[in-house]
Amino acid sequence: MDVSVIISSKDPVGQTVKRLGYSFEEIDEDVTEFSYSKGDSIVMICRHESSTRTPAFTIHHPGNPGKSAMGGKPESLAIANSRLLTSIFRSMTHIDANIDKVIEATHHGPTEIPKPITFVEIGSDPEMWNDEKLVGKLVEAVLKGIENVEETDCQNTTLIYGGPHYSKLASTVAQSDCISHIISKHYISELSSNVIVQSIERNITRPRTAILDSIPRSKRETLTSILSSNNISIELR
């Protein structure tokens, strides 16, 4: 698999990566709305932001599950490479730093690039974004994850619907399964049938399992119907 690791000139973490001497390709666009077509898969290393400014290494698939969009189109999911995300995440868990390593739910653009994209981020404030030691550890974990991707063992490729944005469930399941799109509880009430179908189809490896985490009965029936018709086994939590 030919994986293109990229950074952005408009992103502070990208500039820290550049200062460290890595020769990844640099784009001049915002990380949530860019065009790129090289390689089989793309990894973007960039900043993570949160209102709590909690230190964290995060990883996620891009996409806008709801009617609002932050880069890309609303109700549109990017292509997920679940094996790549999972391999990098497993590598991230070995980073020698006492901060959270977590898989985030699918969010923000870009959504229209015809290659799978994995976002790997460090946050959540300028001190972290400019910390060369921590950013360097993250980059090395990314490179190790890419190196190991073909040997990454996954019992299933798993979708998750419900649960919080920072999915500790996914982080646990990733010990055995490859993690596909995660639609957090914040989008469940407005989740359209079209986005549910996209979450199944916008994948390099078709998911075989879906976990429904505390989904309301009204939405659970819609999810169950679409998932079952696509031969995806369902686990209720």
Biotite code that builds the C-alpha atoms (Angstrom):
import biotite.structure as struc

atoms = struc.array([
    struc.Atom([0.000, 0.000, 0.000], chain_id="A", res_id=1, res_name="MET", atom_name="CA", element="C"),
    struc.Atom([1.354, 3.387, -1.035], chain_id="A", res_id=2, res_name="ASP", atom_name="CA", element="C"),
    struc.Atom([0.502, 5.774, 1.822], chain_id="A", res_id=3, res_name="VAL", atom_name="CA", element="C"),
    struc.Atom([1.045, 9.521, 1.362], chain_id="A", res_id=4, res_name="SER", atom_name="CA", element="C"),
    struc.Atom([1.764, 11.382, 4.609], chain_id="A", res_id=5, res_name="VAL", atom_name="CA", element="C"),
    struc.Atom([1.033, 15.080, 4.265], chain_id="A", res_id=6, res_name="ILE", atom_name="CA", element="C"),
    struc.Atom([1.066, 18.258, 6.353], chain_id="A", res_id=7, res_name="ILE", atom_name="CA", element="C"),
    struc.Atom([-0.346, 21.745, 5.806], chain_id="A", res_id=8, res_name="SER", atom_name="CA", element="C"),
    struc.Atom([1.432, 25.093, 5.759], chain_id="A", res_id=9, res_name="SER", atom_name="CA", element="C"),
    struc.Atom([-1.665, 26.500, 7.477], chain_id="A", res_id=10, res_name="LYS", atom_name="CA", element="C"),
    struc.Atom([-1.431, 24.081, 10.403], chain_id="A", res_id=11, res_name="ASP", atom_name="CA", element="C"),
    struc.Atom([0.859, 24.591, 13.433], chain_id="A", res_id=12, res_name="PRO", atom_name="CA", element="C"),
    struc.Atom([1.515, 20.886, 13.948], chain_id="A", res_id=13, res_name="VAL", atom_name="CA", element="C"),
    struc.Atom([2.449, 20.570, 10.293], chain_id="A", res_id=14, res_name="GLY", atom_name="CA", element="C"),
    struc.Atom([5.016, 23.314, 10.806], chain_id="A", res_id=15, res_name="GLN", atom_name="CA", element="C"),
    struc.Atom([6.409, 21.552, 13.871], chain_id="A", res_id=16, res_name="THR", atom_name="CA", element="C"),
    struc.Atom([6.746, 18.375, 11.805], chain_id="A", res_id=17, res_name="VAL", atom_name="CA", element="C"),
    struc.Atom([8.562, 20.403, 9.158], chain_id="A", res_id=18, res_name="LYS", atom_name="CA", element="C"),
    struc.Atom([10.973, 21.887, 11.745], chain_id="A", res_id=19, res_name="ARG", atom_name="CA", element="C"),
    struc.Atom([11.810, 18.361, 12.857], chain_id="A", res_id=20, res_name="LEU", atom_name="CA", element="C"),
    struc.Atom([13.168, 17.681, 9.369], chain_id="A", res_id=21, res_name="GLY", atom_name="CA", element="C"),
    struc.Atom([10.588, 15.277, 7.985], chain_id="A", res_id=22, res_name="TYR", atom_name="CA", element="C"),
    struc.Atom([10.165, 15.630, 4.239], chain_id="A", res_id=23, res_name="SER", atom_name="CA", element="C"),
    struc.Atom([6.430, 14.968, 3.937], chain_id="A", res_id=24, res_name="PHE", atom_name="CA", element="C"),
    struc.Atom([4.606, 16.767, 1.157], chain_id="A", res_id=25, res_name="GLU", atom_name="CA", element="C"),
    struc.Atom([3.180, 20.103, 2.291], chain_id="A", res_id=26, res_name="GLU", atom_name="CA", element="C"),
    struc.Atom([-0.107, 21.455, 1.011], chain_id="A", res_id=27, res_name="ILE", atom_name="CA", element="C"),
    struc.Atom([-1.128, 25.115, 1.183], chain_id="A", res_id=28, res_name="ASP", atom_name="CA", element="C"),
    struc.Atom([-4.775, 24.510, 2.027], chain_id="A", res_id=29, res_name="GLU", atom_name="CA", element="C"),
    struc.Atom([-6.714, 24.151, 5.249], chain_id="A", res_id=30, res_name="ASP", atom_name="CA", element="C"),
    struc.Atom([-6.710, 20.622, 6.625], chain_id="A", res_id=31, res_name="VAL", atom_name="CA", element="C"),
    struc.Atom([-10.515, 20.351, 6.487], chain_id="A", res_id=32, res_name="THR", atom_name="CA", element="C"),
    struc.Atom([-10.853, 21.381, 2.828], chain_id="A", res_id=33, res_name="GLU", atom_name="CA", element="C"),
    struc.Atom([-8.109, 20.369, 0.426], chain_id="A", res_id=34, res_name="PHE", atom_name="CA", element="C"),
    struc.Atom([-7.497, 18.455, -2.794], chain_id="A", res_id=35, res_name="SER", atom_name="CA", element="C"),
    struc.Atom([-4.970, 15.646, -3.049], chain_id="A", res_id=36, res_name="TYR", atom_name="CA", element="C"),
    struc.Atom([-4.757, 12.499, -5.148], chain_id="A", res_id=37, res_name="SER", atom_name="CA", element="C"),
    struc.Atom([-1.344, 10.850, -4.698], chain_id="A", res_id=38, res_name="LYS", atom_name="CA", element="C"),
    struc.Atom([-0.901, 7.373, -3.278], chain_id="A", res_id=39, res_name="GLY", atom_name="CA", element="C"),
    struc.Atom([-3.421, 4.706, -2.350], chain_id="A", res_id=40, res_name="ASP", atom_name="CA", element="C"),
    struc.Atom([-4.266, 6.288, 1.016], chain_id="A", res_id=41, res_name="SER", atom_name="CA", element="C"),
    struc.Atom([-3.587, 9.628, 2.698], chain_id="A", res_id=42, res_name="ILE", atom_name="CA", element="C"),
    struc.Atom([-2.533, 10.395, 6.271], chain_id="A", res_id=43, res_name="VAL", atom_name="CA", element="C"),
    struc.Atom([-2.829, 14.008, 7.438], chain_id="A", res_id=44, res_name="MET", atom_name="CA", element="C"),
    struc.Atom([-0.837, 14.911, 10.569], chain_id="A", res_id=45, res_name="ILE", atom_name="CA", element="C"),
    struc.Atom([-2.252, 18.065, 12.137], chain_id="A", res_id=46, res_name="CYS", atom_name="CA", element="C"),
    struc.Atom([-3.593, 19.831, 15.225], chain_id="A", res_id=47, res_name="ARG", atom_name="CA", element="C"),
    struc.Atom([-6.453, 18.712, 17.412], chain_id="A", res_id=48, res_name="HIS", atom_name="CA", element="C"),
    struc.Atom([-8.636, 21.317, 19.092], chain_id="A", res_id=49, res_name="GLU", atom_name="CA", element="C"),
    struc.Atom([-11.023, 20.975, 22.022], chain_id="A", res_id=50, res_name="SER", atom_name="CA", element="C"),
    struc.Atom([-12.713, 23.406, 24.373], chain_id="A", res_id=51, res_name="SER", atom_name="CA", element="C"),
    struc.Atom([-11.194, 21.648, 27.399], chain_id="A", res_id=52, res_name="THR", atom_name="CA", element="C"),
    struc.Atom([-7.672, 21.789, 25.943], chain_id="A", res_id=53, res_name="ARG", atom_name="CA", element="C"),
    struc.Atom([-7.073, 18.263, 27.228], chain_id="A", res_id=54, res_name="THR", atom_name="CA", element="C"),
    struc.Atom([-3.739, 16.837, 26.020], chain_id="A", res_id=55, res_name="PRO", atom_name="CA", element="C"),
    struc.Atom([-4.382, 13.974, 23.596], chain_id="A", res_id=56, res_name="ALA", atom_name="CA", element="C"),
    struc.Atom([-3.236, 12.027, 20.583], chain_id="A", res_id=57, res_name="PHE", atom_name="CA", element="C"),
    struc.Atom([-6.265, 11.349, 18.379], chain_id="A", res_id=58, res_name="THR", atom_name="CA", element="C"),
    struc.Atom([-7.089, 9.587, 15.140], chain_id="A", res_id=59, res_name="ILE", atom_name="CA", element="C"),
    struc.Atom([-10.252, 9.514, 13.021], chain_id="A", res_id=60, res_name="HIS", atom_name="CA", element="C"),
    struc.Atom([-11.900, 9.139, 9.636], chain_id="A", res_id=61, res_name="HIS", atom_name="CA", element="C"),
    struc.Atom([-13.238, 12.386, 8.101], chain_id="A", res_id=62, res_name="PRO", atom_name="CA", element="C"),
    struc.Atom([-16.843, 13.095, 7.170], chain_id="A", res_id=63, res_name="GLY", atom_name="CA", element="C"),
    struc.Atom([-19.876, 15.206, 8.069], chain_id="A", res_id=64, res_name="ASN", atom_name="CA", element="C"),
    struc.Atom([-22.626, 12.864, 9.363], chain_id="A", res_id=65, res_name="PRO", atom_name="CA", element="C"),
    struc.Atom([-25.099, 15.715, 9.884], chain_id="A", res_id=66, res_name="GLY", atom_name="CA", element="C"),
    struc.Atom([-26.604, 18.670, 8.074], chain_id="A", res_id=67, res_name="LYS", atom_name="CA", element="C"),
    struc.Atom([-23.813, 21.071, 9.033], chain_id="A", res_id=68, res_name="SER", atom_name="CA", element="C"),
    struc.Atom([-20.325, 20.812, 7.590], chain_id="A", res_id=69, res_name="ALA", atom_name="CA", element="C"),
    struc.Atom([-16.823, 21.827, 8.626], chain_id="A", res_id=70, res_name="MET", atom_name="CA", element="C"),
    struc.Atom([-15.051, 21.389, 5.330], chain_id="A", res_id=71, res_name="GLY", atom_name="CA", element="C"),
    struc.Atom([-16.506, 19.169, 2.630], chain_id="A", res_id=72, res_name="GLY", atom_name="CA", element="C"),
    struc.Atom([-20.229, 18.590, 2.125], chain_id="A", res_id=73, res_name="LYS", atom_name="CA", element="C"),
    struc.Atom([-22.958, 18.056, 4.724], chain_id="A", res_id=74, res_name="PRO", atom_name="CA", element="C"),
    struc.Atom([-24.247, 14.512, 5.133], chain_id="A", res_id=75, res_name="GLU", atom_name="CA", element="C"),
    struc.Atom([-21.221, 13.193, 3.289], chain_id="A", res_id=76, res_name="SER", atom_name="CA", element="C"),
    struc.Atom([-18.582, 10.752, 4.537], chain_id="A", res_id=77, res_name="LEU", atom_name="CA", element="C"),
    struc.Atom([-15.042, 10.349, 3.239], chain_id="A", res_id=78, res_name="ALA", atom_name="CA", element="C"),
    struc.Atom([-13.606, 6.950, 2.355], chain_id="A", res_id=79, res_name="ILE", atom_name="CA", element="C"),
    struc.Atom([-12.340, 5.039, 5.400], chain_id="A", res_id=80, res_name="ALA", atom_name="CA", element="C"),
    struc.Atom([-9.252, 2.836, 5.466], chain_id="A", res_id=81, res_name="ASN", atom_name="CA", element="C"),
    struc.Atom([-10.049, 0.956, 8.655], chain_id="A", res_id=82, res_name="SER", atom_name="CA", element="C"),
    struc.Atom([-6.937, -1.224, 8.619], chain_id="A", res_id=83, res_name="ARG", atom_name="CA", element="C"),
    struc.Atom([-4.637, 1.790, 8.263], chain_id="A", res_id=84, res_name="LEU", atom_name="CA", element="C"),
    struc.Atom([-6.380, 3.724, 11.037], chain_id="A", res_id=85, res_name="LEU", atom_name="CA", element="C"),
    struc.Atom([-6.267, 0.708, 13.339], chain_id="A", res_id=86, res_name="THR", atom_name="CA", element="C"),
    struc.Atom([-2.615, -0.057, 12.641], chain_id="A", res_id=87, res_name="SER", atom_name="CA", element="C"),
    struc.Atom([-1.618, 3.544, 13.381], chain_id="A", res_id=88, res_name="ILE", atom_name="CA", element="C"),
    struc.Atom([-3.803, 3.649, 16.496], chain_id="A", res_id=89, res_name="PHE", atom_name="CA", element="C"),
    struc.Atom([-2.260, 0.464, 17.867], chain_id="A", res_id=90, res_name="ARG", atom_name="CA", element="C"),
    struc.Atom([1.151, 2.020, 17.268], chain_id="A", res_id=91, res_name="SER", atom_name="CA", element="C"),
    struc.Atom([0.036, 5.242, 18.989], chain_id="A", res_id=92, res_name="MET", atom_name="CA", element="C"),
    struc.Atom([-0.912, 3.328, 22.140], chain_id="A", res_id=93, res_name="THR", atom_name="CA", element="C"),
    struc.Atom([2.790, 2.526, 22.632], chain_id="A", res_id=94, res_name="HIS", atom_name="CA", element="C"),
    struc.Atom([3.868, 6.179, 22.668], chain_id="A", res_id=95, res_name="ILE", atom_name="CA", element="C"),
    struc.Atom([5.764, 6.850, 25.887], chain_id="A", res_id=96, res_name="ASP", atom_name="CA", element="C"),
    struc.Atom([3.742, 9.846, 27.038], chain_id="A", res_id=97, res_name="ALA", atom_name="CA", element="C"),
    struc.Atom([1.167, 10.076, 29.803], chain_id="A", res_id=98, res_name="ASN", atom_name="CA", element="C"),
    struc.Atom([-1.615, 11.557, 27.683], chain_id="A", res_id=99, res_name="ILE", atom_name="CA", element="C"),
    struc.Atom([-4.758, 10.064, 26.171], chain_id="A", res_id=100, res_name="ASP", atom_name="CA", element="C"),
    struc.Atom([-4.612, 8.105, 22.924], chain_id="A", res_id=101, res_name="LYS", atom_name="CA", element="C"),
    struc.Atom([-8.130, 7.873, 21.517], chain_id="A", res_id=102, res_name="VAL", atom_name="CA", element="C"),
    struc.Atom([-10.135, 7.216, 18.373], chain_id="A", res_id=103, res_name="ILE", atom_name="CA", element="C"),
    struc.Atom([-12.557, 10.034, 17.594], chain_id="A", res_id=104, res_name="GLU", atom_name="CA", element="C"),
    struc.Atom([-15.892, 9.742, 15.861], chain_id="A", res_id=105, res_name="ALA", atom_name="CA", element="C"),
    struc.Atom([-16.057, 10.640, 12.175], chain_id="A", res_id=106, res_name="THR", atom_name="CA", element="C"),
    struc.Atom([-16.095, 14.423, 11.762], chain_id="A", res_id=107, res_name="HIS", atom_name="CA", element="C"),
    struc.Atom([-15.076, 17.343, 9.480], chain_id="A", res_id=108, res_name="HIS", atom_name="CA", element="C"),
    struc.Atom([-13.934, 17.390, 5.875], chain_id="A", res_id=109, res_name="GLY", atom_name="CA", element="C"),
    struc.Atom([-12.653, 16.919, 3.314], chain_id="A", res_id=110, res_name="PRO", atom_name="CA", element="C"),
    struc.Atom([-15.301, 14.524, 2.029], chain_id="A", res_id=111, res_name="THR", atom_name="CA", element="C"),
    struc.Atom([-14.895, 14.440, -1.746], chain_id="A", res_id=112, res_name="GLU", atom_name="CA", element="C"),
    struc.Atom([-11.326, 13.167, -2.222], chain_id="A", res_id=113, res_name="ILE", atom_name="CA", element="C"),
    struc.Atom([-11.426, 9.818, -4.075], chain_id="A", res_id=114, res_name="PRO", atom_name="CA", element="C"),
    struc.Atom([-8.833, 8.265, -1.738], chain_id="A", res_id=115, res_name="LYS", atom_name="CA", element="C"),
    struc.Atom([-9.209, 7.169, 1.890], chain_id="A", res_id=116, res_name="PRO", atom_name="CA", element="C"),
    struc.Atom([-7.969, 9.713, 4.431], chain_id="A", res_id=117, res_name="ILE", atom_name="CA", element="C"),
    struc.Atom([-6.862, 9.172, 8.024], chain_id="A", res_id=118, res_name="THR", atom_name="CA", element="C"),
    struc.Atom([-6.415, 12.160, 10.344], chain_id="A", res_id=119, res_name="PHE", atom_name="CA", element="C"),
    struc.Atom([-3.771, 11.831, 13.076], chain_id="A", res_id=120, res_name="VAL", atom_name="CA", element="C"),
    struc.Atom([-3.734, 14.729, 15.491], chain_id="A", res_id=121, res_name="GLU", atom_name="CA", element="C"),
    struc.Atom([-2.171, 16.142, 18.657], chain_id="A", res_id=122, res_name="ILE", atom_name="CA", element="C"),
    struc.Atom([-3.880, 18.628, 20.923], chain_id="A", res_id=123, res_name="GLY", atom_name="CA", element="C"),
    struc.Atom([-5.336, 20.556, 22.264], chain_id="A", res_id=124, res_name="SER", atom_name="CA", element="C"),
    struc.Atom([-3.498, 23.885, 22.516], chain_id="A", res_id=125, res_name="ASP", atom_name="CA", element="C"),
    struc.Atom([-0.511, 25.752, 20.996], chain_id="A", res_id=126, res_name="PRO", atom_name="CA", element="C"),
    struc.Atom([1.874, 24.394, 23.641], chain_id="A", res_id=127, res_name="GLU", atom_name="CA", element="C"),
    struc.Atom([1.146, 20.833, 22.489], chain_id="A", res_id=128, res_name="MET", atom_name="CA", element="C"),
    struc.Atom([1.153, 21.754, 18.794], chain_id="A", res_id=129, res_name="TRP", atom_name="CA", element="C"),
    struc.Atom([4.664, 23.186, 19.136], chain_id="A", res_id=130, res_name="ASN", atom_name="CA", element="C"),
    struc.Atom([6.077, 20.472, 21.411], chain_id="A", res_id=131, res_name="ASP", atom_name="CA", element="C"),
    struc.Atom([8.732, 18.956, 19.153], chain_id="A", res_id=132, res_name="GLU", atom_name="CA", element="C"),
    struc.Atom([9.323, 15.975, 21.434], chain_id="A", res_id=133, res_name="LYS", atom_name="CA", element="C"),
    struc.Atom([5.667, 14.906, 21.502], chain_id="A", res_id=134, res_name="LEU", atom_name="CA", element="C"),
    struc.Atom([5.039, 15.694, 17.837], chain_id="A", res_id=135, res_name="VAL", atom_name="CA", element="C"),
    struc.Atom([8.127, 13.677, 16.931], chain_id="A", res_id=136, res_name="GLY", atom_name="CA", element="C"),
    struc.Atom([6.835, 10.702, 18.918], chain_id="A", res_id=137, res_name="LYS", atom_name="CA", element="C"),
    struc.Atom([3.520, 10.944, 17.109], chain_id="A", res_id=138, res_name="LEU", atom_name="CA", element="C"),
    struc.Atom([5.170, 11.045, 13.687], chain_id="A", res_id=139, res_name="VAL", atom_name="CA", element="C"),
    struc.Atom([7.267, 7.980, 14.500], chain_id="A", res_id=140, res_name="GLU", atom_name="CA", element="C"),
    struc.Atom([4.131, 6.133, 15.649], chain_id="A", res_id=141, res_name="ALA", atom_name="CA", element="C"),
    struc.Atom([2.437, 7.032, 12.349], chain_id="A", res_id=142, res_name="VAL", atom_name="CA", element="C"),
    struc.Atom([5.378, 5.723, 10.343], chain_id="A", res_id=143, res_name="LEU", atom_name="CA", element="C"),
    struc.Atom([5.461, 2.518, 12.405], chain_id="A", res_id=144, res_name="LYS", atom_name="CA", element="C"),
    struc.Atom([1.730, 2.039, 11.898], chain_id="A", res_id=145, res_name="GLY", atom_name="CA", element="C"),
    struc.Atom([2.102, 2.466, 8.140], chain_id="A", res_id=146, res_name="ILE", atom_name="CA", element="C"),
    struc.Atom([4.995, 0.005, 8.118], chain_id="A", res_id=147, res_name="GLU", atom_name="CA", element="C"),
    struc.Atom([2.871, -2.592, 9.953], chain_id="A", res_id=148, res_name="ASN", atom_name="CA", element="C"),
    struc.Atom([-0.416, -2.090, 8.095], chain_id="A", res_id=149, res_name="VAL", atom_name="CA", element="C"),
    struc.Atom([-0.211, -5.180, 5.898], chain_id="A", res_id=150, res_name="GLU", atom_name="CA", element="C"),
    struc.Atom([0.400, -7.371, 8.956], chain_id="A", res_id=151, res_name="GLU", atom_name="CA", element="C"),
    struc.Atom([-2.370, -5.788, 11.034], chain_id="A", res_id=152, res_name="THR", atom_name="CA", element="C"),
    struc.Atom([-4.684, -8.571, 12.187], chain_id="A", res_id=153, res_name="ASP", atom_name="CA", element="C"),
    struc.Atom([-8.394, -7.758, 12.391], chain_id="A", res_id=154, res_name="CYS", atom_name="CA", element="C"),
    struc.Atom([-11.124, -10.213, 13.378], chain_id="A", res_id=155, res_name="GLN", atom_name="CA", element="C"),
    struc.Atom([-13.771, -7.882, 11.914], chain_id="A", res_id=156, res_name="ASN", atom_name="CA", element="C"),
    struc.Atom([-14.170, -4.463, 10.373], chain_id="A", res_id=157, res_name="THR", atom_name="CA", element="C"),
    struc.Atom([-16.550, -2.725, 12.739], chain_id="A", res_id=158, res_name="THR", atom_name="CA", element="C"),
    struc.Atom([-18.892, 0.272, 12.515], chain_id="A", res_id=159, res_name="LEU", atom_name="CA", element="C"),
    struc.Atom([-20.000, 2.102, 15.667], chain_id="A", res_id=160, res_name="ILE", atom_name="CA", element="C"),
    struc.Atom([-23.179, 4.153, 16.045], chain_id="A", res_id=161, res_name="TYR", atom_name="CA", element="C"),
    struc.Atom([-23.789, 6.142, 19.225], chain_id="A", res_id=162, res_name="GLY", atom_name="CA", element="C"),
    struc.Atom([-21.571, 6.868, 22.180], chain_id="A", res_id=163, res_name="GLY", atom_name="CA", element="C"),
    struc.Atom([-19.457, 9.973, 22.803], chain_id="A", res_id=164, res_name="PRO", atom_name="CA", element="C"),
    struc.Atom([-17.235, 11.785, 20.316], chain_id="A", res_id=165, res_name="HIS", atom_name="CA", element="C"),
    struc.Atom([-14.106, 10.440, 22.020], chain_id="A", res_id=166, res_name="TYR", atom_name="CA", element="C"),
    struc.Atom([-14.869, 6.764, 21.586], chain_id="A", res_id=167, res_name="SER", atom_name="CA", element="C"),
    struc.Atom([-13.269, 4.731, 24.340], chain_id="A", res_id=168, res_name="LYS", atom_name="CA", element="C"),
    struc.Atom([-15.413, 1.862, 23.052], chain_id="A", res_id=169, res_name="LEU", atom_name="CA", element="C"),
    struc.Atom([-13.677, 2.075, 19.666], chain_id="A", res_id=170, res_name="ALA", atom_name="CA", element="C"),
    struc.Atom([-10.294, 2.347, 21.337], chain_id="A", res_id=171, res_name="SER", atom_name="CA", element="C"),
    struc.Atom([-11.029, -0.912, 23.171], chain_id="A", res_id=172, res_name="THR", atom_name="CA", element="C"),
    struc.Atom([-12.558, -2.724, 20.187], chain_id="A", res_id=173, res_name="VAL", atom_name="CA", element="C"),
    struc.Atom([-9.521, -1.736, 18.095], chain_id="A", res_id=174, res_name="ALA", atom_name="CA", element="C"),
    struc.Atom([-7.441, -4.231, 20.062], chain_id="A", res_id=175, res_name="GLN", atom_name="CA", element="C"),
    struc.Atom([-9.105, -6.973, 18.018], chain_id="A", res_id=176, res_name="SER", atom_name="CA", element="C"),
    struc.Atom([-11.076, -5.336, 15.174], chain_id="A", res_id=177, res_name="ASP", atom_name="CA", element="C"),
    struc.Atom([-10.422, -2.735, 12.504], chain_id="A", res_id=178, res_name="CYS", atom_name="CA", element="C"),
    struc.Atom([-12.465, 0.419, 13.140], chain_id="A", res_id=179, res_name="ILE", atom_name="CA", element="C"),
    struc.Atom([-14.550, 1.910, 10.342], chain_id="A", res_id=180, res_name="SER", atom_name="CA", element="C"),
    struc.Atom([-16.766, 4.991, 10.584], chain_id="A", res_id=181, res_name="HIS", atom_name="CA", element="C"),
    struc.Atom([-18.038, 6.035, 14.005], chain_id="A", res_id=182, res_name="ILE", atom_name="CA", element="C"),
    struc.Atom([-21.243, 8.077, 14.136], chain_id="A", res_id=183, res_name="ILE", atom_name="CA", element="C"),
    struc.Atom([-21.404, 9.642, 17.588], chain_id="A", res_id=184, res_name="SER", atom_name="CA", element="C"),
    struc.Atom([-24.566, 10.150, 19.648], chain_id="A", res_id=185, res_name="LYS", atom_name="CA", element="C"),
    struc.Atom([-24.529, 13.842, 18.700], chain_id="A", res_id=186, res_name="HIS", atom_name="CA", element="C"),
    struc.Atom([-25.652, 12.969, 15.148], chain_id="A", res_id=187, res_name="TYR", atom_name="CA", element="C"),
    struc.Atom([-28.011, 10.075, 15.794], chain_id="A", res_id=188, res_name="ILE", atom_name="CA", element="C"),
    struc.Atom([-31.236, 12.102, 15.960], chain_id="A", res_id=189, res_name="SER", atom_name="CA", element="C"),
    struc.Atom([-30.635, 13.619, 12.493], chain_id="A", res_id=190, res_name="GLU", atom_name="CA", element="C"),
    struc.Atom([-28.935, 10.595, 10.949], chain_id="A", res_id=191, res_name="LEU", atom_name="CA", element="C"),
    struc.Atom([-30.312, 9.973, 7.464], chain_id="A", res_id=192, res_name="SER", atom_name="CA", element="C"),
    struc.Atom([-30.628, 6.650, 5.681], chain_id="A", res_id=193, res_name="SER", atom_name="CA", element="C"),
    struc.Atom([-28.245, 8.007, 3.054], chain_id="A", res_id=194, res_name="ASN", atom_name="CA", element="C"),
    struc.Atom([-25.478, 8.571, 5.624], chain_id="A", res_id=195, res_name="VAL", atom_name="CA", element="C"),
    struc.Atom([-26.057, 5.117, 7.135], chain_id="A", res_id=196, res_name="ILE", atom_name="CA", element="C"),
    struc.Atom([-25.562, 3.595, 3.676], chain_id="A", res_id=197, res_name="VAL", atom_name="CA", element="C"),
    struc.Atom([-22.457, 5.743, 3.146], chain_id="A", res_id=198, res_name="GLN", atom_name="CA", element="C"),
    struc.Atom([-20.996, 4.545, 6.445], chain_id="A", res_id=199, res_name="SER", atom_name="CA", element="C"),
    struc.Atom([-21.203, 1.006, 5.053], chain_id="A", res_id=200, res_name="ILE", atom_name="CA", element="C"),
    struc.Atom([-20.103, 1.677, 1.490], chain_id="A", res_id=201, res_name="GLU", atom_name="CA", element="C"),
    struc.Atom([-17.463, 4.402, 1.933], chain_id="A", res_id=202, res_name="ARG", atom_name="CA", element="C"),
    struc.Atom([-14.840, 1.888, 3.040], chain_id="A", res_id=203, res_name="ASN", atom_name="CA", element="C"),
    struc.Atom([-11.812, 0.159, 1.552], chain_id="A", res_id=204, res_name="ILE", atom_name="CA", element="C"),
    struc.Atom([-12.803, -2.979, 3.492], chain_id="A", res_id=205, res_name="THR", atom_name="CA", element="C"),
    struc.Atom([-16.522, -3.601, 3.809], chain_id="A", res_id=206, res_name="ARG", atom_name="CA", element="C"),
    struc.Atom([-17.619, -3.741, 7.475], chain_id="A", res_id=207, res_name="PRO", atom_name="CA", element="C"),
    struc.Atom([-19.027, -7.016, 8.782], chain_id="A", res_id=208, res_name="ARG", atom_name="CA", element="C"),
    struc.Atom([-20.105, -5.889, 12.264], chain_id="A", res_id=209, res_name="THR", atom_name="CA", element="C"),
    struc.Atom([-21.906, -2.867, 13.715], chain_id="A", res_id=210, res_name="ALA", atom_name="CA", element="C"),
    struc.Atom([-22.133, -1.875, 17.370], chain_id="A", res_id=211, res_name="ILE", atom_name="CA", element="C"),
    struc.Atom([-25.188, 0.168, 18.377], chain_id="A", res_id=212, res_name="LEU", atom_name="CA", element="C"),
    struc.Atom([-24.356, 2.022, 21.580], chain_id="A", res_id=213, res_name="ASP", atom_name="CA", element="C"),
    struc.Atom([-27.467, 3.192, 23.496], chain_id="A", res_id=214, res_name="SER", atom_name="CA", element="C"),
    struc.Atom([-29.396, 4.071, 20.328], chain_id="A", res_id=215, res_name="ILE", atom_name="CA", element="C"),
    struc.Atom([-33.031, 5.275, 20.833], chain_id="A", res_id=216, res_name="PRO", atom_name="CA", element="C"),
    struc.Atom([-35.624, 2.762, 19.682], chain_id="A", res_id=217, res_name="ARG", atom_name="CA", element="C"),
    struc.Atom([-36.946, 4.930, 16.822], chain_id="A", res_id=218, res_name="SER", atom_name="CA", element="C"),
    struc.Atom([-33.520, 5.280, 15.219], chain_id="A", res_id=219, res_name="LYS", atom_name="CA", element="C"),
    struc.Atom([-32.463, 1.752, 16.144], chain_id="A", res_id=220, res_name="ARG", atom_name="CA", element="C"),
    struc.Atom([-35.167, 0.308, 13.888], chain_id="A", res_id=221, res_name="GLU", atom_name="CA", element="C"),
    struc.Atom([-33.900, 2.265, 10.885], chain_id="A", res_id=222, res_name="THR", atom_name="CA", element="C"),
    struc.Atom([-30.293, 1.320, 11.558], chain_id="A", res_id=223, res_name="LEU", atom_name="CA", element="C"),
    struc.Atom([-31.125, -2.337, 12.134], chain_id="A", res_id=224, res_name="THR", atom_name="CA", element="C"),
    struc.Atom([-33.123, -2.545, 8.910], chain_id="A", res_id=225, res_name="SER", atom_name="CA", element="C"),
    struc.Atom([-30.372, -1.041, 6.729], chain_id="A", res_id=226, res_name="ILE", atom_name="CA", element="C"),
    struc.Atom([-27.547, -2.942, 8.410], chain_id="A", res_id=227, res_name="LEU", atom_name="CA", element="C"),
    struc.Atom([-29.367, -6.282, 8.224], chain_id="A", res_id=228, res_name="SER", atom_name="CA", element="C"),
    struc.Atom([-30.188, -5.776, 4.546], chain_id="A", res_id=229, res_name="SER", atom_name="CA", element="C"),
    struc.Atom([-26.459, -5.294, 3.972], chain_id="A", res_id=230, res_name="ASN", atom_name="CA", element="C"),
    struc.Atom([-25.584, -8.537, 5.814], chain_id="A", res_id=231, res_name="ASN", atom_name="CA", element="C"),
    struc.Atom([-23.899, -6.743, 8.703], chain_id="A", res_id=232, res_name="ILE", atom_name="CA", element="C"),
    struc.Atom([-24.166, -8.411, 12.102], chain_id="A", res_id=233, res_name="SER", atom_name="CA", element="C"),
    struc.Atom([-25.441, -6.181, 14.911], chain_id="A", res_id=234, res_name="ILE", atom_name="CA", element="C"),
    struc.Atom([-24.327, -5.933, 18.511], chain_id="A", res_id=235, res_name="GLU", atom_name="CA", element="C"),
    struc.Atom([-26.409, -3.863, 20.953], chain_id="A", res_id=236, res_name="LEU", atom_name="CA", element="C"),
    struc.Atom([-24.770, -2.082, 23.865], chain_id="A", res_id=237, res_name="ARG", atom_name="CA", element="C"),
])
